[in-house]
């Protein structure tokens, strides 16, 4: 009977350990195109980055960061074009001076990967409100155009922010809708 208790306790400890590791990767978003290529992005809370893995040829790549380390990135969003396989992502990263939540983004090109440097979409004098982001991508001919909207706090008021981007040119700087 005592052996059963030890086995049971070992199983509980093992289960807790595995679950804690899984909780370090949250807020996953995925897209798959018509050619069975895919992209997943997720928040790696242990490293404080947004990471991605690419599905091609029946296997997933090893994940790698698409956000800048040291900025405590969170809340990833993904827009994926199922026809072309192009994707656009945005997420929140902390401003190292003010602590404000700023919006950053990246562009994914099939066969090439994510843009090498994330685009800073919002300026330093606003803070984006988590869970207020909406992201879409539209294919116009051979061009993919993306748009993002969000709510932001400017120190006195809550405003609506908007930005557009394209696969060819990356994300533009956000602006406020009055």
TORKOL-4160 file (C-alpha; in steps of 0.2 Angstrom, whole numbers, padded with zeros to 4 digits, m for minus):
178
<pt num="1" X="0000" Y="0000" Z="0000"/>
<pt num="2" X="0014" Y="0012" Z="0004"/>
<pt num="3" X="0022" Y="0009" Z="m0013"/>
<pt num="4" X="0005" Y="0015" Z="m0021"/>
<pt num="5" X="0006" Y="0032" Z="m0011"/>
<pt num="6" X="0024" Y="0035" Z="m0018"/>
<pt num="7" X="0019" Y="0032" Z="m0036"/>
<pt num="8" X="0004" Y="0043" Z="m0034"/>
<pt num="9" X="0014" Y="0057" Z="m0026"/>
<pt num="10" X="0028" Y="0055" Z="m0039"/>
<pt num="11" X="0014" Y="0057" Z="m0053"/>
<pt num="12" X="0007" Y="0072" Z="m0045"/>
<pt num="13" X="0024" Y="0081" Z="m0044"/>
<pt num="14" X="0028" Y="0076" Z="m0062"/>
<pt num="15" X="0011" Y="0083" Z="m0068"/>
<pt num="16" X="0014" Y="0099" Z="m0059"/>
<pt num="17" X="0031" Y="0101" Z="m0066"/>
<pt num="18" X="0025" Y="0098" Z="m0084"/>
<pt num="19" X="0011" Y="0110" Z="m0082"/>
<pt num="20" X="0022" Y="0124" Z="m0075"/>
<pt num="21" X="0033" Y="0123" Z="m0091"/>
<pt num="22" X="0018" Y="0123" Z="m0103"/>
<pt num="23" X="0011" Y="0139" Z="m0094"/>
<pt num="24" X="0027" Y="0148" Z="m0100"/>
<pt num="25" X="0020" Y="0148" Z="m0117"/>
<pt num="26" X="0003" Y="0157" Z="m0119"/>
<pt num="27" X="m0008" Y="0167" Z="m0131"/>
<pt num="28" X="m0004" Y="0156" Z="m0146"/>
<pt num="29" X="m0011" Y="0161" Z="m0163"/>
<pt num="30" X="m0010" Y="0150" Z="m0179"/>
<pt num="31" X="m0012" Y="0152" Z="m0197"/>
<pt num="32" X="m0012" Y="0139" Z="m0211"/>
<pt num="33" X="m0012" Y="0142" Z="m0230"/>
<pt num="34" X="m0019" Y="0132" Z="m0244"/>
<pt num="35" X="m0002" Y="0124" Z="m0248"/>
<pt num="36" X="m0001" Y="0117" Z="m0230"/>
<pt num="37" X="0011" Y="0130" Z="m0224"/>
<pt num="38" X="0008" Y="0137" Z="m0207"/>
<pt num="39" X="0014" Y="0149" Z="m0194"/>
<pt num="40" X="0011" Y="0150" Z="m0175"/>
<pt num="41" X="0016" Y="0164" Z="m0164"/>
<pt num="42" X="0015" Y="0164" Z="m0145"/>
<pt num="43" X="0020" Y="0173" Z="m0129"/>
<pt num="44" X="0035" Y="0165" Z="m0120"/>
<pt num="45" X="0033" Y="0172" Z="m0103"/>
<pt num="46" X="0049" Y="0164" Z="m0096"/>
<pt num="47" X="0060" Y="0173" Z="m0109"/>
<pt num="48" X="0048" Y="0189" Z="m0111"/>
<pt num="49" X="0047" Y="0187" Z="m0130"/>
<pt num="50" X="0035" Y="0183" Z="m0144"/>
<pt num="51" X="0041" Y="0167" Z="m0153"/>
<pt num="52" X="0036" Y="0159" Z="m0169"/>
<pt num="53" X="0037" Y="0142" Z="m0177"/>
<pt num="54" X="0034" Y="0138" Z="m0195"/>
<pt num="55" X="0026" Y="0123" Z="m0202"/>
<pt num="56" X="0033" Y="0117" Z="m0219"/>
<pt num="57" X="0035" Y="0100" Z="m0227"/>
<pt num="58" X="0026" Y="0091" Z="m0213"/>
<pt num="59" X="0036" Y="0097" Z="m0199"/>
<pt num="60" X="0037" Y="0112" Z="m0187"/>
<pt num="61" X="0053" Y="0122" Z="m0185"/>
<pt num="62" X="0061" Y="0126" Z="m0169"/>
<pt num="63" X="0054" Y="0141" Z="m0161"/>
<pt num="64" X="0063" Y="0157" Z="m0162"/>
<pt num="65" X="0060" Y="0175" Z="m0155"/>
<pt num="66" X="0052" Y="0188" Z="m0167"/>
<pt num="67" X="0052" Y="0202" Z="m0154"/>
<pt num="68" X="0066" Y="0211" Z="m0146"/>
<pt num="69" X="0073" Y="0203" Z="m0130"/>
<pt num="70" X="0072" Y="0213" Z="m0114"/>
<pt num="71" X="0056" Y="0222" Z="m0118"/>
<pt num="72" X="0044" Y="0210" Z="m0109"/>
<pt num="73" X="0033" Y="0207" Z="m0125"/>
<pt num="74" X="0016" Y="0200" Z="m0123"/>
<pt num="75" X="m0001" Y="0199" Z="m0131"/>
<pt num="76" X="0003" Y="0193" Z="m0149"/>
<pt num="77" X="m0010" Y="0194" Z="m0163"/>
<pt num="78" X="m0008" Y="0186" Z="m0180"/>
<pt num="79" X="m0017" Y="0190" Z="m0197"/>
<pt num="80" X="m0013" Y="0176" Z="m0210"/>
<pt num="81" X="m0017" Y="0176" Z="m0228"/>
<pt num="82" X="m0023" Y="0158" Z="m0233"/>
<pt num="83" X="m0020" Y="0161" Z="m0251"/>
<pt num="84" X="m0002" Y="0167" Z="m0251"/>
<pt num="85" X="0005" Y="0162" Z="m0234"/>
<pt num="86" X="0010" Y="0179" Z="m0229"/>
<pt num="87" X="0007" Y="0185" Z="m0211"/>
<pt num="88" X="0007" Y="0200" Z="m0201"/>
<pt num="89" X="0009" Y="0200" Z="m0182"/>
<pt num="90" X="0008" Y="0214" Z="m0168"/>
<pt num="91" X="0011" Y="0213" Z="m0150"/>
<pt num="92" X="0014" Y="0223" Z="m0135"/>
<pt num="93" X="0032" Y="0227" Z="m0128"/>
<pt num="94" X="0037" Y="0238" Z="m0113"/>
<pt num="95" X="0046" Y="0255" Z="m0115"/>
<pt num="96" X="0061" Y="0253" Z="m0105"/>
<pt num="97" X="0060" Y="0271" Z="m0099"/>
<pt num="98" X="0042" Y="0274" Z="m0095"/>
<pt num="99" X="0035" Y="0256" Z="m0094"/>
<pt num="100" X="0021" Y="0260" Z="m0106"/>
<pt num="101" X="0015" Y="0246" Z="m0117"/>
<pt num="102" X="0020" Y="0250" Z="m0135"/>
<pt num="103" X="0014" Y="0241" Z="m0150"/>
<pt num="104" X="0027" Y="0232" Z="m0161"/>
<pt num="105" X="0024" Y="0222" Z="m0177"/>
<pt num="106" X="0033" Y="0211" Z="m0189"/>
<pt num="107" X="0029" Y="0204" Z="m0207"/>
<pt num="108" X="0031" Y="0185" Z="m0212"/>
<pt num="109" X="0036" Y="0180" Z="m0230"/>
<pt num="110" X="0035" Y="0162" Z="m0235"/>
<pt num="111" X="0052" Y="0155" Z="m0238"/>
<pt num="112" X="0061" Y="0170" Z="m0230"/>
<pt num="113" X="0053" Y="0171" Z="m0213"/>
<pt num="114" X="0049" Y="0186" Z="m0201"/>
<pt num="115" X="0056" Y="0204" Z="m0204"/>
<pt num="116" X="0073" Y="0204" Z="m0196"/>
<pt num="117" X="0069" Y="0220" Z="m0185"/>
<pt num="118" X="0052" Y="0222" Z="m0177"/>
<pt num="119" X="0043" Y="0238" Z="m0182"/>
<pt num="120" X="0038" Y="0250" Z="m0168"/>
<pt num="121" X="0021" Y="0256" Z="m0172"/>
<pt num="122" X="0016" Y="0267" Z="m0157"/>
<pt num="123" X="0025" Y="0282" Z="m0150"/>
<pt num="124" X="0032" Y="0283" Z="m0132"/>
<pt num="125" X="0019" Y="0295" Z="m0126"/>
<pt num="126" X="0004" Y="0282" Z="m0126"/>
<pt num="127" X="0001" Y="0266" Z="m0118"/>
<pt num="128" X="m0009" Y="0252" Z="m0128"/>
<pt num="129" X="m0022" Y="0244" Z="m0118"/>
<pt num="130" X="m0020" Y="0225" Z="m0118"/>
<pt num="131" X="m0034" Y="0214" Z="m0126"/>
<pt num="132" X="m0040" Y="0229" Z="m0136"/>
<pt num="133" X="m0031" Y="0225" Z="m0152"/>
<pt num="134" X="m0039" Y="0220" Z="m0169"/>
<pt num="135" X="m0028" Y="0215" Z="m0183"/>
<pt num="136" X="m0033" Y="0210" Z="m0201"/>
<pt num="137" X="m0024" Y="0206" Z="m0218"/>
<pt num="138" X="m0032" Y="0208" Z="m0235"/>
<pt num="139" X="m0025" Y="0202" Z="m0252"/>
<pt num="140" X="m0026" Y="0216" Z="m0265"/>
<pt num="141" X="m0020" Y="0208" Z="m0281"/>
<pt num="142" X="m0002" Y="0203" Z="m0278"/>
<pt num="143" X="m0001" Y="0215" Z="m0262"/>
<pt num="144" X="m0005" Y="0210" Z="m0244"/>
<pt num="145" X="m0011" Y="0225" Z="m0234"/>
<pt num="146" X="m0014" Y="0224" Z="m0216"/>
<pt num="147" X="m0022" Y="0235" Z="m0203"/>
<pt num="148" X="m0022" Y="0236" Z="m0184"/>
<pt num="149" X="m0033" Y="0246" Z="m0172"/>
<pt num="150" X="m0032" Y="0247" Z="m0153"/>
<pt num="151" X="m0036" Y="0258" Z="m0138"/>
<pt num="152" X="m0022" Y="0268" Z="m0130"/>
<pt num="153" X="m0021" Y="0279" Z="m0115"/>
<pt num="154" X="m0012" Y="0296" Z="m0118"/>
<pt num="155" X="m0010" Y="0301" Z="m0099"/>
<pt num="156" X="m0027" Y="0309" Z="m0099"/>
<pt num="157" X="m0039" Y="0301" Z="m0112"/>
<pt num="158" X="m0042" Y="0284" Z="m0120"/>
<pt num="159" X="m0040" Y="0285" Z="m0139"/>
<pt num="160" X="m0042" Y="0274" Z="m0154"/>
<pt num="161" X="m0026" Y="0270" Z="m0163"/>
<pt num="162" X="m0024" Y="0264" Z="m0181"/>
<pt num="163" X="m0010" Y="0258" Z="m0192"/>
<pt num="164" X="m0008" Y="0250" Z="m0209"/>
<pt num="165" X="0006" Y="0240" Z="m0216"/>
<pt num="166" X="0011" Y="0230" Z="m0232"/>
<pt num="167" X="0021" Y="0215" Z="m0235"/>
<pt num="168" X="0032" Y="0226" Z="m0246"/>
<pt num="169" X="0035" Y="0241" Z="m0234"/>
<pt num="170" X="0032" Y="0234" Z="m0217"/>
<pt num="171" X="0021" Y="0242" Z="m0203"/>
<pt num="172" X="0018" Y="0261" Z="m0204"/>
<pt num="173" X="0018" Y="0272" Z="m0188"/>
<pt num="174" X="0002" Y="0272" Z="m0179"/>
<pt num="175" X="m0010" Y="0287" Z="m0178"/>
<pt num="176" X="m0025" Y="0293" Z="m0168"/>
<pt num="177" X="m0043" Y="0293" Z="m0173"/>
<pt num="178" X="m0052" Y="0308" Z="m0166"/>
